[in-house]
């Protein structure tokens, strides 16, 4: 995550941009679903408590995911989204879908129910 954060910072200086798309691993961490977290992952943060703090909604990584990562993005005429998109989800437009996805991410990251925002 540090590498991509640095690339996002540097890209505009070179006339480009880096867009990170939220994926299932970011969502799992924001939901505090840690079943895929290894002891080595925790050790890289200095322990499980420090890792949990970093991934909290107001932590270094949690805040970065919520504020800087995109649920979807369009570059030119190409849509980028993790794991695909059903046409019914875009019926209200991609802007509306993006807003709903951001609301859902924030809801689960702050302890809300996983179904707090209906994306269906």
C-alpha positions in Angstrom: 0.0 0.0 0.0 2.9 2.4 0.7 4.2 1.9 -2.9 0.8 2.7 -4.4 0.4 5.7 -2.1 3.7 7.0 -3.3 2.8 6.4 -6.9 -0.5 8.2 -6.5 1.4 11.2 -5.1 4.1 11.2 -7.8 1.9 10.5 -10.9 0.4 14.0 -11.3 3.9 15.5 -11.3 4.6 13.4 -14.3 1.3 14.2 -16.0 -0.4 10.9 -15.1 -2.5 9.4 -12.4 -2.7 6.2 -10.5 -6.2 4.8 -9.6 -6.5 2.1 -7.0 -9.7 0.1 -7.2 -11.2 -1.3 -4.0 -11.1 -5.1 -4.0 -12.3 -7.9 -1.8 -9.2 -7.9 0.4 -9.6 -4.2 1.2 -13.3 -4.8 2.0 -12.5 -7.8 4.2 -10.0 -5.7 6.2 -12.4 -2.8 6.6 -15.0 -5.3 7.8 -12.5 -6.6 10.3 -12.8 -10.1 8.7 -9.3 -11.3 9.2 -9.5 -14.9 8.2 -6.9 -14.4 5.4 -4.5 -12.5 7.6 -1.4 -14.5 8.3 0.9 -14.2 11.3 3.4 -12.6 8.9 0.9 -10.0 7.9 0.4 -9.0 11.5 4.1 -9.0 12.2 4.7 -6.6 9.3 2.6 -4.0 11.2 4.3 -4.7 14.5 1.5 -7.0 15.8 -2.2 -7.6 15.4 -3.3 -4.6 17.5 -1.2 -2.2 15.4 -2.6 -3.8 12.2 -6.1 -3.5 13.4 -5.5 0.2 14.3 -4.0 0.9 10.8 -7.1 -0.7 9.1 -9.7 1.1 11.2 -11.8 3.7 9.4 -9.7 6.5 11.0 -6.4 4.6 10.7 -3.6 5.1 8.2 -4.8 2.4 5.7 -8.5 2.5 6.5 -8.6 6.2 5.8 -6.5 5.8 2.7 -8.9 3.2 1.3 -12.0 5.2 2.1 -10.7 8.5 0.8 -8.3 7.6 -2.0 -9.3 4.2 -3.5 -12.2 4.1 -6.0 -15.0 1.6 -6.1 -14.9 2.0 -9.9 -13.3 4.3 -12.5 -13.6 5.1 -16.2 -10.5 5.8 -18.2 -11.3 6.8 -21.7 -14.2 4.5 -22.6 -13.0 1.6 -20.4 -14.7 0.8 -17.1 -12.4 -0.6 -14.3 -14.1 -2.4 -11.5 -13.0 -5.3 -9.3 -14.7 -8.6 -10.1 -17.1 -7.3 -12.8 -20.3 -5.3 -12.8 -23.9 -6.4 -13.7 -25.8 -4.0 -15.9 -28.6 -3.7 -13.4 -26.1 -2.1 -10.9 -25.4 0.7 -13.3 -29.0 1.5 -14.2 -28.9 4.8 -12.2 -25.6 5.7 -13.7 -22.0 5.1 -12.7 -21.9 8.2 -10.5 -24.8 6.9 -8.4 -23.3 3.5 -8.2 -19.9 5.0 -7.1 -21.7 7.0 -4.4 -23.6 4.0 -3.1 -20.5 1.9 -3.0 -18.6 4.6 -1.1 -21.5 4.8 1.4 -21.5 1.0 1.8 -17.7 0.9 2.4 -17.9 3.7 5.0 -20.8 1.9 6.7 -19.0 -1.4 7.1 -15.7 0.3 8.0 -17.4 2.2 10.9 -19.2 -0.9 12.2 -22.4 -0.7 10.3 -24.2 -3.7 9.0 -22.9 -5.3 5.8 -26.2 -4.7 4.2 -26.4 -1.0 5.4 -26.6 0.2 1.8 -28.5 -1.7 -0.8 -26.4 -2.0 -4.0 -28.9 -4.4 -5.6 
